[in-house]
Amino acid sequence: MAFTRERIRHDLTRRTLTVVRTTPLTARITRITLTGPELDGFTAPGPADHVKLFFPNGDSRDYTPAAFHPANDEHPDELDLDFVLHGDEGPATVWATGAQPGDELVVAGPRGSQLAPQGVNRLVIVVDETAFPAAARWLEAAGDQLPVDVLAWPLDSAPEEYFGTRVPERAAVTPYAPSELMTALRALAPFDDQTFFFLAGEATTLAPLRRYLRRELELPPEQVQASGYWRYGAAGLDHHAPIDPSDPD
């Protein structure tokens, strides 16, 4: 069965935004809320949409917006971005650790959106902390009608701290060690042609899971979306690159 996934193109816009507040969500994840008149017209309807952040040192990184809150009587337009504080000297960690209200950040995009697929009867999500915002957006898109299994491998943060009460009625979020993910994924089988998979996080951890779905189970590429958000030992990984260079789609 072929899923229908609508794609929407957006005008590529760079916005200079201002930090409103910072909110610790877990021991390692901090939410930074940005605002500014240039947020007018912002939209990111796809669950895995991403924007590019330009940090003061000149580096840039891609991030999935955690949430966009249109202006109302209580607040102006606001954009939430969730940062995993790795404890290293990476540009995102350095900026987010020191961010204060009034600081500025340039945010570009999203360039386009890919909406959640239509015709799905089951959703399986495998993510680490860097992809928790995308997983939360997938859960929101699924609502209470679609069964969802989230296999989360947190490095330091408990998933229940991050997701809290935002887990829909027919969804389950379960933490696993990276070494347990393959067993956990296999235990969810059998899968039919209306099951959709979203995998995101550290690329080398995801590669064997994708290989199991695409090669062993012979699922078509439109049924498996796998993105390497980062890779051990690599700086600024392009999330569009194949997570398994030896076996690209």
N, C-alpha and C positions, 0 to 999 in steps of 0.2 A: 504494500500500500504506500502510495506517495503522499507525504504530508504537504499541506499548503502552508507556506510561510511568506507572509507579505514583507516586502522590503520597501523602506521609505528613505529617500534621500533628503538631506538637510543642507542648507547653505552653511558652509564652513565658517564659523564665527569665533573670533578670539575675544574673550571677555576678561577684563580686569576686575576681580572681585575682592571683597574685603571680609576678613574673618569676623564673625559675630560672636561665636562661642566655641569652646572645646568641651567635649563630654566623654569621659572615660566609659567605655562599654564593658570591657573585660580587662584582665591584667595586661593584655598586650594590644588591645584594639581601642583606638580613640576616634571619636567622630568629630570632625571639624565642619562647622556650618558656615557657609559663605553667603554673602548677599551683595547687592549692588544694582544700579539701574540697568546695567548691561545684561542682566539675567532676563530681561523682558524678551519673550519669544522663545526661551529655552524649552526644549522638549527632548525626552529620551524614553520613548515608550517600549523599547525592546528590553527584555530581561537581562541581556548580556551586553547592552550598549556600553560604550566606553568614551571617555573624554581624555584629552591629553593635558596634563598639568605641566606648566613651565615654572621650574623653581628658580629662586634668585641666583643660584650659581650657574645657571644656563642649561642644566640637565632637564630632561623631560621624561615623564612616565605616563603610561595609560592606566586609568582607573575606571571602574564601574561606579556610576553615581549610586549612592545608597538610597537617596530619595530626593525628589524635587517637590517643594511646597509652594504652590502658587500664592501670590499675595492675597491677603484678606484683611479684614478690619483689625486684626491683631498683629500682623507682621507683613513685611514686604516679601517679595520672592526670596526663597532660601534654597540653597543646594547643600545637601549633606554628603560628605565624603568620609569614608572609613579607612583609617590607616593602621596597618599592622606595624607596630614598633619593634623592629628586629633587633635593636640593641647594637646596630652597626653604624657605619658612617655613610650609608647610602643617602642620596639627596632627599628622598621622601621622608625617611626616618628623622633625619636632622631637622628638616623644616617642620614636620608635624610635632616633634618633641618640643620645639621652641615656639610654636605658633601662639600668638596672643591676639585678642580682639584689636582690630584696626590694621593688622598685617594684610598685605595684598598678595594675591596669587592669580596668575594668568591661567585661564581654563579655555581650551579650544574644543569645539565639537559639541555633540557627536556629529561625525560626518554623515552617518546613516544609521538606520535602525532595522533590525530584523525581528519581527514580532514573534510571539510564541506560536508554535505550529498548531494548526487546526487538524482535527481527526485523531488526536491522541487519546488513548484510554488509560495510560499509565505513564508515570514520569519517574526516572531514576536519576539522581543527582549525586555526583562524587566530587567533593571539594575539600580544599584545605582553607585555612583562615583567610588567605588573600582573596578567595572567591566567595566568602560568606555573603558579601553584599549581593552578588549575582544570584546565589542560591536563595536569598530572601526574596529577591524580585521574582524568581521562578515560582516560589511558593505563593506569592501574591497573585501571580498570573493564573496559577492552578486553582486557587480558591478552594471551596469545600467540596467540589464535585469530583475532583480527580485524585486518585490514590497516588501518593508520592513517597518514595523512599530516599532519604538524604543520608549518604554515607560520608561522614565528616571526619577528617583526620586533623584535629587541632594540634598545634605544636605546643601551645601553653594555655589556650583559652578553652573553657568548657563551652560547647555549642549552646547549651541551655542558657548560659549567660548572655550570649549574643542574640539568639533568636527569641528567647523569652516567650511571650504569649502570641507571637506572630505565626505560629505553626498552625496551619489549617486542620480541620477536624480529621481529614483522611490522610494526613501526612505524618511521617515519623522521621525524626532526626536522631541518628545514632552515632556516637563517636567510636572510631577505630584507630588503632595504630596502623601506620603504613603497611606493615607486614601482614596485617589482617584483611586488607581491602579486597584482595582477589578472592579469598574464601567467602567473604561477606557478599561480594557481587555474584559469585556463582550460586550462593544459597538463595538468591532472589529469583533465579530461573525456575520455570521456563518463561521466556519472553516471546511475545507475538509481534506481528508487524505493526501494531499500534502502540508499542512501547517506545518512548523517546528517551535518549540518554544525554545528559549534560555533564561533562567532565571538565574541571578547571582547577589549576593549582600548579604544583611543582611538576615540571615536565617529565622527569625520569621516573617519578612515582606513577604517573598516569600512563606512560607508554605501554606497559604490559596489559593494563586494563583495556586500553583501546584495542590492542592486538587481539585480545580474547574476544571482544565484541565484533570487530571487523573481520578478523581472519578465521578464528575458530568457529564462531557462530555465523559468520558470513552475512552480517547485517550490512545493509547499504549505507553509503556515507550520509545520506539525508536523515538517517535514523540516529546517528551518533555525532554529537558536536563536542569536540575535545580541543581544549586550548591550554597551552602551557603559559601560565602567567609569569613564571620565573623558573630558573634552573639553578641547581646547586653549582656554585663556582662561576656563574655567568652574570654579568652586569647588564641591565637594560635589555633583557630578552624581548624580542619581537613576538607578541602573542599570536600573530598571524602565521608564524613559522610552524612547520610540522613539529609535533611533540616528539615524533620518532623519525628523524631524518632518513633512517634506513628503510622506512616503510611509509612514505607519504601517500595521501589519497590521490 
